[in-house]
Amino acid sequence: MNATVSIFTEIPETLHESLKTYLEKHPDWDQNRVLTAALSLFLLQNGDSDRRAARVYLETLFHHC
């Protein structure tokens, strides 16, 4: 089962603008997909090499709508 948890957070305006620009150029991505990919990659690089984070990262990266 793949559970989803909502996160509410503030990000710097410059990051938000960059995200908006990216999403305009890549309509197959959405905000949730970008943040999931970014968070899972961060955890892969800085965590305990958890295979679950790797799986989420790869599934998110290669998911096609």
C-alpha positions as CSV (number, residue, x, y, z in Angstrom):
1,M,0.0,0.0,0.0
2,N,1.3,3.5,-0.9
3,A,0.2,6.0,1.7
4,T,0.3,9.7,1.1
5,V,0.9,12.4,3.8
6,S,0.2,16.0,3.2
7,I,2.9,18.6,4.0
8,F,2.4,22.3,4.3
9,T,5.6,24.4,4.2
10,E,6.8,27.7,3.2
11,I,9.6,28.0,0.6
12,P,11.6,31.1,-0.5
13,E,10.0,33.1,-3.2
14,T,12.9,32.6,-5.6
15,L,12.4,28.8,-5.3
16,H,8.7,29.2,-5.9
17,E,9.3,31.2,-9.0
18,S,11.8,28.6,-10.3
19,L,9.3,25.9,-9.6
20,K,6.6,27.7,-11.5
21,T,8.9,28.2,-14.4
22,Y,9.9,24.6,-14.4
23,L,6.2,23.4,-14.3
24,E,5.2,25.7,-17.1
25,K,8.0,24.1,-19.3
26,H,7.2,20.5,-18.2
27,P,3.4,20.0,-18.2
28,D,3.8,16.3,-17.4
29,W,5.2,17.2,-13.9
30,D,3.2,18.8,-11.1
31,Q,4.2,20.4,-7.8
32,N,3.7,17.2,-5.8
33,R,5.8,15.1,-8.2
34,V,8.6,17.6,-8.1
35,L,8.6,17.8,-4.3
36,T,8.4,14.0,-3.9
37,A,11.4,13.6,-6.3
38,A,13.4,16.2,-4.5
39,L,12.7,14.9,-1.0
40,S,13.3,11.3,-1.9
41,L,16.6,12.2,-3.6
42,F,17.7,14.3,-0.6
43,L,17.0,11.3,1.7
44,L,18.9,9.0,-0.6
45,Q,21.9,11.3,-0.6
46,N,21.8,12.1,3.1
47,G,20.0,9.3,4.8
48,D,20.7,5.7,5.5
49,S,20.4,4.6,1.9
50,D,16.9,3.3,2.5
51,R,15.7,1.2,-0.4
52,R,12.2,2.6,0.1
53,A,13.4,6.2,-0.6
54,A,15.2,4.8,-3.7
55,R,12.0,3.1,-4.9
56,V,9.9,6.3,-4.4
57,Y,12.5,8.4,-6.2
58,L,12.7,6.1,-9.2
59,E,8.9,5.7,-9.4
60,T,8.4,9.4,-9.2
61,L,11.2,10.2,-11.7
62,F,10.0,7.7,-14.3
63,H,6.2,8.1,-13.8
64,H,4.5,9.0,-17.0
65,C,1.0,10.5,-16.9
